[in-house]
């Protein structure tokens, strides 16, 4: 097994983050510092991070958390702000699957399964995320909706087509589904079509919906739900159907399908 994948399987970090840990000269194999994330390691090798031995954990867990405003999407924060990991009392080493901005609320996943986290967040697997967006300058026009569905030109390139529909009587609420994970992507997309975001909540990640989970609350996913997440992030699975993890949320798959999808 490659070293970065081993660290991810051991719950140290996601595979991409594990690669940076290795390149940062923080990992030893049998007492020798290794800087190549692709280095092969086996059962007989002793792997340590910052001097602490790590081993592949037998039990894989995933938690759903409803992140409130003011909580950061990291395992630790130098500024000592509350983190999503601190919301889940666990003796296991957990870390967030992707990130939400500090002022964004809603569904975020925590896990000790680095390989699953990697596949859920890597753009090549195109796992959908659905957001409930309250925007300014209502009503949202059909022209703006068409632009979002076609893809929006941002400073870091054109976005992939999104699914989007209007919600609410005042036509200032959107349900938006994307398959990418660019920084502040939803906010930038909406601003680019003339509707700055007033509030943003993630209501679905792949096949999992936020449901009735209260702000700041968490729950451990069932084996069936973890299996559904794994299938959603399987190679060649471009768009997983969404199953409800709790009552009170619309099916994100009911949003209008974007052009080109």
KOLLUMNU-198884 format. One record per residue: residue number from 0; residue in one letter; x negated, y negated, z of N, C-alpha, C, CB in turn. Coordinates in steps of 0.02 Angstrom, whole numbers, plus 50000, padded with zeros to 5 digits. Atoms other than C-alpha are relative to their C-alpha. Last residue first. Glycine has a CB too. Layout:
BEGIN
  pos  code   n_c1   n_c2   n_c3  ca_c1  ca_c2  ca_c3   c_c1   c_c2   c_c3  cb_c1  cb_c2  cb_c3
  NUM     A      X      Y      Z      X      Y      Z      X      Y      Z      X      Y      Z
...
//
This chain:
BEGIN
  pos  code   n_c1   n_c2   n_c3  ca_c1  ca_c2  ca_c3   c_c1   c_c2   c_c3  cb_c1  cb_c2  cb_c3
  260     X  50008  49945  49954  51280  49161  49100  50037  50061  49974  50025  49981  50070
  259     X  50064  49968  50009  51252  49033  48962  49988  50058  50048  49946  49951  50008
  258     X  50017  49984  50068  51393  48921  49021  49932  50032  49995  50003  49938  49956
  257     X  50036  50051  50037  51431  48930  49204  49986  50024  49929  49934  49982  50036
  256     X  50064  49975  50023  51565  49046  49269  49967  49947  49956  50008  50066  49962
  255     X  50005  49996  50073  51704  48952  49359  49931  50020  49978  50020  49935  49969
  254     X  50017  50065  50031  51704  48993  49544  49992  50010  49925  49936  49971  50030
  253     X  49942  50027  50033  51793  49153  49594  49986  49933  49967  50056  49995  50047
  252     X  49997  49976  50068  51627  49240  49631  50060  49973  49962  50001  50074  49999
  251     X  50039  50042  50044  51611  49129  49784  50003  50023  49927  49929  49999  50023
  250     X  50048  49959  50035  51759  49222  49862  49959  49956  49954  50035  50056  49961
  249     X  49981  49978  50067  51842  49097  49974  49946  50045  49972  50012  49940  49955
  248     X  50041  50030  50053  51801  49094  50160  50025  50024  49932  49926  50016  50009
  247     X  49998  50073  50001  51913  49118  50314  49958  49967  49946  49978  49975  50064
  246     X  49943  50035  50029  51883  49296  50363  49987  49926  49993  50061  50012  50042
  245     X  49956  50023  49948  51716  49385  50388  50056  49960  49968  49963  49957  50052
  244     X  50028  49977  49937  51577  49469  50292  50044  49978  50058  49929  49976  50010
  243     X  49988  50044  49943  51674  49454  50130  49972  50031  50063  50075  49987  50008
  242     X  49953  49969  49955  51597  49543  49982  50006  49958  50062  49979  50072  50019
  241     X  50000  50023  49931  51517  49448  49840  50053  50036  50040  50010  49924  50003
  240     X  49933  50018  49978  51475  49533  49677  49999  49983  50074  50050  50057  49986
  239     X  49965  49953  49956  51290  49529  49638  50070  49976  50016  49961  50011  50065
  238     X  49946  50036  49967  51228  49432  49489  50041  50049  50041  50045  49963  49949
  237     X  50001  50072  50010  51065  49470  49399  50053  49964  50041  50010  49985  49928
  236     X  49934  50020  49974  51034  49646  49464  50004  49925  49998  50013  50028  50072
  235     X  49948  49994  50051  50890  49698  49350  50069  49983  50023  50000  50069  49974
  234     X  50019  50022  50068  50768  49729  49491  50056  50012  49951  49937  50036  49977
  233     X  50033  49948  50039  50862  49754  49656  49981  49974  49932  50044  50063  49994
  232     X  50067  50023  50016  50900  49599  49759  49960  50053  49962  49963  49982  50063
  231     X  49996  50065  50033  51088  49625  49761  49932  49976  49978  50031  49949  50047
  230     X  49977  49989  50069  51061  49810  49797  50003  49934  49962  50069  50034  49999
  229     X  50054  49968  50037  50957  49767  49950  50019  50012  49927  49981  50067  50033
  228     X  50051  50051  50014  51089  49645  50011  49942  50029  49959  49973  49971  50066
  227     X  49972  50043  50052  51222  49780  49993  49951  49944  49982  50067  49970  50022
  226     X  50005  49963  50063  51113  49902  50091  50027  49958  49942  50039  50066  50005
  225     X  50070  50003  50019  51096  49773  50229  49989  50036  49934  49955  50031  50056
  224     X  50014  50068  50023  51285  49755  50231  49927  49992  49979  50017  49948  50054
  223     X  49968  50008  50066  51311  49943  50240  49987  49931  49972  50076  50012  50006
  222     X  50042  49965  50049  51184  49959  50382  50029  49992  49930  49995  50075  50018
  221     X  49992  49927  50000  51282  49829  50479  49954  50030  49947  50074  50020  49986
  220     X  49965  49970  50057  51218  49652  50497  50003  50076  50008  49966  49981  49934
  219     X  50042  49953  50036  51171  49586  50669  50041  50032  49944  49972  50054  50047
  218     X  49979  49931  49993  51271  49436  50723  49954  50043  49958  50074  50009  49979
  217     X  50035  49951  50042  51230  49255  50755  50034  50068  50008  49924  50004  50018
  216     X  49990  49929  49984  51310  49099  50826  49962  50044  49951  50075  50017  50000
  215     X  50047  49979  49948  51243  48920  50816  50005  50074  50018  50009  49959  50060
  214     X  50065  50034  50002  51396  48860  50721  49956  50021  50058  50009  49924  49999
  213     X  50000  50068  49973  51533  48993  50733  49931  49968  49993  50022  50000  50073
  212     X  50056  50007  49954  51538  49145  50618  49995  49927  50023  49933  50024  49968
  211     X  49978  50039  49942  51712  49147  50538  49944  49991  50052  50060  50032  50032
  210     X  49942  49978  49963  51653  49206  50367  50017  49953  50057  49989  50069  50026
  209     X  50005  50026  49932  51478  49156  50316  50058  50023  50043  49997  49925  49999
  208     X  49970  50065  49990  51482  49267  50162  49996  49980  50074  50072  50000  49976
  207     X  49979  50015  49932  51364  49409  50114  50029  49930  50005  49941  50007  50049
  206     X  49934  49971  49986  51352  49482  49939  50028  49981  50068  49996  50074  49995
  205     X  49990  49935  50032  51210  49365  49886  50070  50026  50016  49947  50050  50022
  204     X  50068  49982  50023  51199  49225  50014  50007  50070  49970  49946  49998  50058
  203     X  50013  49931  50022  51365  49140  50047  49929  50008  49977  50048  50019  49943
  202     X  49945  49956  49980  51436  48987  50135  49991  50072  49977  50066  49973  49974
  201     X  50006  49938  50039  51287  48869  50133  50053  50049  50026  49928  50030  50004
  200     X  49994  49939  49961  51345  48701  50200  49992  50060  49955  50067  50002  50038
  199     X  50015  49939  50038  51301  48529  50134  50001  50060  50047  49931  49994  49964
  198     X  50012  49943  49956  51361  48358  50188  49994  50063  49958  50056  50007  50053
  197     X  49986  50025  49932  51363  48185  50109  49992  50055  50051  50072  49972  50003
  196     X  49971  49953  49952  51280  48236  49946  50009  49966  50068  49956  50062  50007
  195     X  50043  49983  49943  51251  48101  49815  50036  50043  50051  49973  49937  50034
  194     X  49961  49986  49939  51371  48110  49666  49953  50021  50057  50053  50054  49987
  193     X  49967  50059  49974  51304  48032  49506  50040  50009  50063  50044  49974  49950
  192     X  49937  50011  50038  51259  48185  49403  50042  49945  50032  50040  50066  49997
  191     X  50016  50011  50071  51076  48180  49460  50063  49989  49958  49961  50059  49972
  190     X  50020  50070  50009  51132  48158  49641  49987  49984  49927  49938  49985  50042
  189     X  49940  50041  49993  51225  48323  49632  49983  49926  49991  50032  50011  50069
  188     X  49955  49989  50056  51075  48414  49562  50060  49954  50003  50023  50074  49998
  187     X  50027  50034  50059  50955  48336  49686  50045  50008  49939  49930  50025  49984
  186     X  49996  50073  49989  51060  48385  49836  49976  49963  49938  49959  49980  50061
  185     X  49929  50019  50005  51083  48562  49770  50008  49925  50007  50042  50037  50053
  184     X  49973  49995  50067  50897  48582  49737  50071  49976  49994  49995  50071  49976
  183     X  49945  50048  50000  50825  48516  49901  50039  50003  49933  49974  49929  50012
  182     X  49993  50043  49941  50668  48617  49865  50055  49949  49989  49933  49965  50016
  181     X  50043  50059  49999  50695  48742  49725  50014  49957  50062  50009  49959  49937
  180     X  50013  50021  49932  50775  48909  49763  49954  49940  50005  49970  50057  50039
  179     X  50069  50021  49990  50858  48969  49604  49991  49979  50073  49982  49941  49952
  178     X  50042  49940  49996  51015  49071  49576  49927  49983  50012  50008  50042  49938
  177     X  50062  50002  50039  51144  48934  49606  49961  50064  50010  49957  49939  50020
  176     X  50041  49939  49994  51326  48933  49662  49939  49994  49954  50041  50063  49982
  175     X  50054  49998  50049  51420  48770  49695  49957  50062  50013  49957  49936  50003
  174     X  50029  49935  49984  51588  48748  49781  49950  50014  49944  50055  50057  50005
  173     X  50018  49953  50052  51624  48563  49770  49980  50066  50031  49943  49972  49956
  172     X  50032  49940  49974  51716  48442  49883  49988  50048  49942  50043  50034  50056
  171     X  50068  50018  49980  51755  48263  49833  49963  50059  50030  50003  49944  50051
  170     X  50047  49985  50055  51912  48301  49732  49929  49977  50016  50024  49968  49935
  169     X  50033  50063  50018  52022  48215  49863  49947  50009  49946  49968  49970  50060
  168     X  49954  50046  50033  52140  48364  49869  49966  49936  49976  50057  49982  50048
  167     X  49974  50056  49961  52004  48488  49909  50042  49952  49959  49944  49964  50031
  166     X  49956  49979  49946  51895  48601  49805  50027  49938  50034  49962  50047  50051
  165     X  49977  50050  49950  51812  48569  49638  50045  50034  50051  50038  49942  49965
  164     X  49930  50019  50006  51722  48708  49545  50015  49949  50055  50047  50063  50007
  163     X  49974  50056  49959  51543  48753  49509  50074  49991  49988  49962  49935  49983
  162     X  49928  49994  49996  51440  48897  49443  50025  49943  50044  50022  50070  50029
  161     X  49969  49985  49935  51266  48841  49401  50074  50014  49990  49990  49941  50049
  160     X  49928  50014  49994  51163  48844  49241  50027  50021  50068  50039  50035  49944
  159     X  49959  49949  50032  50975  48853  49272  50074  49981  50006  49987  50071  50030
  158     X  49974  49946  49958  50893  48691  49321  50036  50052  49957  50048  49972  50054
  157     X  49928  49990  50005  50790  48586  49201  50022  50059  50043  50020  50012  49927
  156     X  49974  49959  50054  50616  48539  49255  50075  50009  50003  49967  50066  49999
  155     X  50040  49939  50005  50521  48477  49408  50029  50047  49947  49997  50035  50067
  154     X  50070  50018  50011  50584  48297  49393  49955  50061  49994  49976  49956  50057
  153     X  50030  50029  49940  50761  48360  49369  49927  49987  49987  50009  50048  50061
  152     X  50071  50017  50007  50863  48392  49211  49976  49966  50063  49988  49956  49937
  151     X  50015  50070  49990  51029  48473  49257  49925  49989  49994  50026  49975  50068
  150     X  50069  50009  49976  51095  48639  49194  49982  49927  50000  49950  50039  49956
  149     X  50047  49992  50055  51249  48678  49088  49927  50000  50024  50010  49945  49949
  148     X  49993  49933  50029  51368  48709  49232  49950  50013  49944  50070  50009  49973
  147     X  50024  49952  49952  51305  48556  49325  50003  50071  49973  50040  49996  50065
  146     X  50073  50008  49995  51327  48448  49171  49970  50051  50049  49982  49928  50022
  145     X  50031  49969  50060  51501  48516  49138  49925  49996  50004  50026  49966  49937
  144     X  49995  49927  49993  51552  48476  49317  49968  50035  49941  50073  50021  50006
  143     X  50050  49980  49951  51487  48298  49300  50001  50076  50009  50013  49966  50068
  142     X  50066  50008  50031  51586  48274  49139  49945  50022  50048  49989  49926  49979
  141     X  50012  49940  50041  51741  48346  49220  49932  49996  49968  50055  50008  49947
  140     X  49971  49997  50067  51729  48205  49346  49986  50067  49966  49971  49943  49957
  139     X  50051  49971  50044  51700  48218  49532  50031  50011  49932  49971  50066  50030
  138     X  49998  49928  50013  51825  48102  49616  49943  50022  49955  50067  50018  49969
  137     X  49946  49959  50027  51738  48042  49717  50048  49956  49959  50039  50036  50057
  136     X  49977  50027  50064  51586  47930  49738  50052  50046  49967  49941  49990  49952
  135     X  49977  50069  50002  51508  48032  49879  50024  49983  49929  49944  49951  50022
  134     X  50039  50050  50037  51493  48220  49890  50032  49931  50006  49994  50020  49927
  133     X  49959  50060  49999  51548  48358  50008  49958  49944  49971  50024  49983  50074
  132     X  50033  50065  50004  51462  48519  49957  50052  49945  50002  49958  49995  49935
  131     X  49943  50045  49997  51511  48697  50002  49971  49930  50008  50050  50018  50060
  130     X  49997  50056  49954  51365  48805  49948  50067  49964  49995  49943  49951  49986
  129     X  49942  50043  50011  51343  48975  49866  50005  49948  50055  50064  50041  49996
  128     X  49982  50033  49938  51179  49068  49849  50055  49951  49985  49938  49963  50032
  127     X  49960  50062  49997  51153  49193  49708  50008  49974  50072  50068  50010  49969
  126     X  49947  49987  49952  51008  49319  49703  50039  49935  50011  49971  50026  50069
  125     X  49939  50039  50013  50912  49283  49543  50058  50018  50047  50022  50011  49929
  124     X  49945  49955  49983  50782  49423  49566  50069  49966  49994  49990  50027  50070
  123     X  49991  49950  50053  50648  49324  49472  50058  50048  50014  49936  50040  49993
  122     X  49956  50021  50056  50674  49173  49585  50013  50055  49949  49970  49941  49966
  121     X  50040  50012  50060  50601  49262  49738  50045  49985  49940  49955  50062  49984
  120     X  50016  50070  50012  50711  49235  49891  49961  49988  49936  49961  49973  50057
  119     X  49941  50043  49995  50805  49399  49914  49985  49928  49980  50027  50002  50070
  118     X  49956  49989  50057  50660  49502  49847  50062  49956  50002  50021  50073  49996
  117     X  50033  50020  50062  50534  49429  49968  50047  50006  49940  49937  50042  49988
  116     X  50001  50073  50001  50651  49442  50117  49969  49975  49935  49962  49972  50060
  115     X  49932  50022  50016  50682  49626  50076  50002  49924  49996  50050  50026  50054
  114     X  49988  49983  50070  50494  49658  50071  50070  49979  49978  49992  50076  49989
  113     X  50031  50048  50046  50465  49561  50231  50013  50015  49927  49928  49998  50012
  112     X  50014  49963  50062  50589  49662  50333  49973  49952  49948  50064  50036  49974
  111     X  50069  49978  49992  50586  49585  50508  49977  50039  49939  49992  50042  50064
  110     X  50016  49929  50007  50743  49487  50469  49928  50013  50021  50010  50023  49928
  109     X  50063  49986  49966  50835  49323  50490  49987  50074  49996  50003  49976  50075
  108     X  50015  49932  49978  50969  49267  50367  49933  50002  50036  50000  50048  49942
  107     X  50070  49984  50011  51039  49092  50346  49988  50069  50030  49952  49946  50031
  106     X  50027  49932  49997  51221  49046  50324  49926  50003  49985  50037  50045  49952
  105     X  49974  49941  50032  51279  48871  50362  49957  50061  50005  50013  49985  49930
  104     X  49973  49950  49955  51217  48696  50394  50016  50064  49962  50063  49974  50036
  103     X  49955  49953  50035  51106  48572  50304  50021  50055  50049  49965  50031  49938
  102     X  49932  50027  49998  51032  48424  50401  50050  50043  49962  50001  49930  49971
  101     X  49980  50010  49930  50871  48516  50445  50071  49973  50005  49951  49952  50034
  100     X  50022  50064  49972  50856  48578  50267  50027  49991  50070  50022  49942  49955
   99     X  49949  50051  50008  50892  48763  50239  49972  49936  50031  50068  50022  50035
   98     X  49993  50057  49955  50755  48889  50212  50063  49960  49984  49938  49955  49995
   97     X  49990  50065  50032  50716  49059  50140  50010  49946  50051  50058  50003  49951
   96     X  50001  49984  50071  50743  49222  50235  50015  49935  49962  50052  50057  49981
   95     X  49944  50016  50045  50702  49167  50411  49988  50021  49928  50014  49925  50003
   94     X  50013  50062  50036  50580  49258  50524  50055  49988  49950  49930  50002  49965
   93     X  49955  50018  50054  50597  49392  50656  49977  49936  49966  50072  49992  50026
   92     X  50026  50059  50035  50467  49474  50767  50044  49987  49939  49925  50011  49979
   91     X  50033  49989  50065  50568  49593  50872  49975  49935  49971  50049  50033  49952
   90     X  50070  49985  49987  50603  49563  51057  49962  50013  49936  49993  50060  50046
   89     X  50023  49935  50024  50766  49479  51011  49927  50009  50018  50011  50007  49923
   88     X  50042  49968  49949  50872  49333  51070  49981  50070  49978  50036  50002  50068
   87     X  49988  49927  49995  50935  49253  50909  49953  50030  50052  49988  50034  49930
   86     X  49928  49988  49991  50955  49063  50910  50016  50074  50009  50038  49973  49941
   85     X  49983  50007  49928  50768  49038  50939  50074  50013  50014  49980  49931  50025
   84     X  50021  49939  49966  50736  49109  50764  50018  49997  50074  49925  50011  49992
   83     X  49949  49949  50011  50840  48969  50689  49982  50065  50036  50010  50014  49924
   82     X  50007  49962  50062  50722  48844  50767  50056  50051  49994  49931  50034  49997
   81     X  49971  49933  49999  50749  48708  50897  49995  50034  49932  50074  49996  50022
   80     X  49929  50003  50013  50626  48563  50880  50029  50071  50003  50014  49967  49930
   79     X  49959  49970  49947  50459  48584  50964  50075  49987  49992  49977  49973  50067
   78     X  49967  50056  49967  50368  48465  50845  50048  50023  50055  50038  49959  49949
   77     X  50049  50038  49963  50247  48606  50798  50031  49941  50039  49947  49974  49953
   76     X  50002  50069  50024  50397  48715  50750  49950  49960  50042  50070  49968  50002
   75     X  50028  50045  49949  50400  48905  50760  49996  49930  49971  49929  50024  50024
   74     X  50007  49959  49939  50499  49039  50667  49973  49958  50058  49954  50059  49986
   73     X  50066  49970  49992  50558  48914  50537  50000  50043  50063  49945  49945  50004
   72     X  49999  49931  50026  50725  48852  50470  49930  50030  50001  50028  50001  49929
   71     X  50045  49990  50057  50739  48697  50579  49996  50073  49981  49930  49972  50016
   70     X  50040  49939  49989  50891  48661  50688  49958  50012  49938  50046  50062  50016
   69     X  50052  50014  49950  50959  48482  50689  49956  50060  50016  50031  49976  50061
   68     X  50042  50058  50015  51123  48524  50601  49949  49992  50056  50043  49935  49992
   67     X  49972  50067  49990  51188  48697  50645  49952  49946  49975  50017  49988  50074
   66     X  50047  50052  49978  51131  48861  50567  50035  49933  50009  49943  49993  49950
   65     X  49969  50061  50025  51263  48997  50560  49959  49942  50027  50076  49995  50022
   64     X  49997  50056  49952  51153  49151  50582  50036  49942  49966  49929  49979  50024
   63     X  49969  50059  50031  51164  49321  50496  50006  49947  50055  50070  50016  49968
   62     X  49949  50038  49965  51042  49448  50567  50027  49944  49955  49971  49970  50066
   61     X  49982  50064  50032  50943  49580  50475  50056  49968  50041  50022  50010  49925
   60     X  49940  50035  49977  50854  49727  50557  50009  49937  49958  49995  49983  50075
   59     X  49990  50060  50040  50732  49860  50499  50065  49966  50022  50001  50016  49924
   58     X  49931  50026  50003  50675  49989  50626  50002  49935  49961  50028  49991  50070
   57     X  49954  49949  50026  50514  50087  50593  50071  49971  49990  50003  50060  50047
   56     X  49947  49986  49953  50397  49938  50609  50051  50049  49969  50035  49935  50021
   55     X  49935  50000  50034  50238  49943  50508  50053  50021  50050  49999  50047  49938
   54     X  49980  49936  50028  50093  49908  50624  50068  49993  49967  50001  50055  50054
   53     X  49931  49996  50025  50000  49752  50676  50013  50068  49969  50015  49943  49949
   52     X  49985  49944  50044  49845  49737  50784  50073  49999  49980  49981  50067  50033
   51     X  49949  49955  49973  49816  49564  50858  50017  50054  49949  50064  49960  50020
   50     X  50026  49957  49947  49651  49476  50820  50050  50048  50029  49975  49958  50054
   49     X  50023  50043  49946  49726  49334  50719  49980  50041  50061  50055  49950  50020
   48     X  49989  50070  50019  49813  49466  50614  49983  49957  50060  50074  49988  49975
   47     X  49987  50049  49947  49750  49645  50633  50008  49931  49970  49943  50000  50052
   46     X  49989  50068  50026  49753  49798  50520  50016  49954  50059  50057  49999  49947
   45     X  49979  50041  49944  49678  49965  50574  50003  49927  49977  49952  50008  50062
   44     X  50031  50066  49993  49669  50082  50424  50030  49962  50059  50008  49960  49936
   43     X  50057  49995  49955  49714  50267  50442  49967  49932  50012  49949  50048  49972
   42     X  49978  49986  49932  49889  50247  50372  49941  50000  50049  50034  50067  50003
   41     X  49965  49937  49988  49823  50165  50215  50017  50010  50073  49960  50058  49975
   40     X  50010  49975  49932  49770  49995  50152  50043  50063  50008  50020  49946  50054
   39     X  49960  49942  49980  49744  49935  49974  49984  50019  50072  49988  50059  49953
   38     X  50040  49945  49971  49676  49759  49949  50045  50057  50023  49956  49974  50060
   37     X  49987  49939  50037  49798  49656  49845  49958  50059  50025  49986  49988  49927
   36     X  49935  49973  49982  49804  49514  49972  50016  50066  49966  50054  49951  49984
   35     X  49965  49977  50061  49616  49489  49949  50067  50031  50020  49956  50051  49960
   34     X  49967  50059  50029  49540  49386  50091  50037  50017  49935  49948  49945  49986
   33     X  49981  49987  50070  49487  49528  50207  50037  49938  49974  50045  50064  49994
   32     X  49954  50050  50029  49393  49502  50370  50012  50014  49927  49973  49929  50010
   31     X  50031  50044  50050  49313  49663  50433  50053  49953  49971  49967  50042  49945
   30     X  50049  50046  49971  49364  49748  50596  49968  49952  49952  49948  50039  50034
   29     X  50053  49962  49967  49449  49898  50518  49943  49955  50024  49972  50053  49951
   28     X  49985  49929  50012  49550  49781  50408  49941  50039  50027  50014  50016  49924
   27     X  50056  49953  50003  49548  49601  50468  50027  50070  49987  49959  49998  50065
   26     X  49985  49929  49997  49671  49462  50432  49936  50041  49996  50047  50020  49942
   25     X  49972  49984  49934  49662  49276  50470  50010  50075  50010  50066  49963  50010
   24     X  50051  49964  49961  49546  49228  50327  50023  50016  50071  49936  49959  50002
   23     X  50024  50044  49947  49670  49099  50259  49950  50033  50047  50058  49974  50039
   22     X  50048  50047  50030  49685  49203  50101  49972  49951  50051  50033  49961  49943
   21     X  50060  49963  50018  49765  49340  50205  49947  49952  49972  50016  50056  49950
   20     X  50033  49982  49937  49889  49221  50287  49935  50037  49986  50047  50044  50043
   19     X  50036  50060  49976  49928  49148  50116  49964  50014  50065  50049  49942  50009
   18     X  50057  50011  50044  49970  49321  50048  49959  49939  50022  50024  49989  49927
   17     X  50053  49954  49980  50078  49354  50200  49938  49991  49956  50024  50072  49997
   16     X  50033  50031  49942  50181  49199  50161  49942  50043  50024  50050  49988  50057
   15     X  50036  50059  50023  50218  49269  49988  49963  49965  50057  50048  49951  49967
   14     X  50060  49980  50038  50259  49440  50059  49960  49939  49976  50021  50043  49941
   13     X  49981  49979  50067  50373  49370  50193  49937  50016  49960  50044  49946  49965
   12     X  49974  50057  50039  50296  49363  50366  50026  50029  49934  49944  49946  49986
   11     X  50043  50059  49986  50222  49474  50502  50028  49938  49966  49928  50013  49977
   10     X  49961  50054  49971  50366  49600  50499  49959  49938  50017  50033  50023  50062
    9     X  50011  50001  49928  50257  49753  50476  50036  49943  50034  49926  49994  50014
    8     X  49964  49943  49971  50332  49779  50303  49991  50003  50076  49974  50065  49969
    7     X  49928  50013  50005  50276  49604  50256  50040  50056  50032  50020  49990  49927
    6     X  49985  50051  49950  50101  49637  50322  50074  49982  49999  49958  49937  49988
    5     X  50004  49969  49934  50094  49800  50223  50019  49950  50054  49930  50028  50012
    4     X  49938  49962  49993  50154  49710  50065  50001  50035  50068  50007  50052  49944
    3     X  49945  50048  49990  50015  49583  50085  50066  50035  50010  50004  49952  49940
    2     X  50004  50031  49934  49887  49722  50111  50058  49952  50012  49934  49964  50008
    1     X  50038  50062  50000  49937  49825  49960  50007  49964  50067  50023  49954  49943
    0     X  49958  50060  50000  50000  50000  50000  49956  49938  50000  50048  50000  50062
//
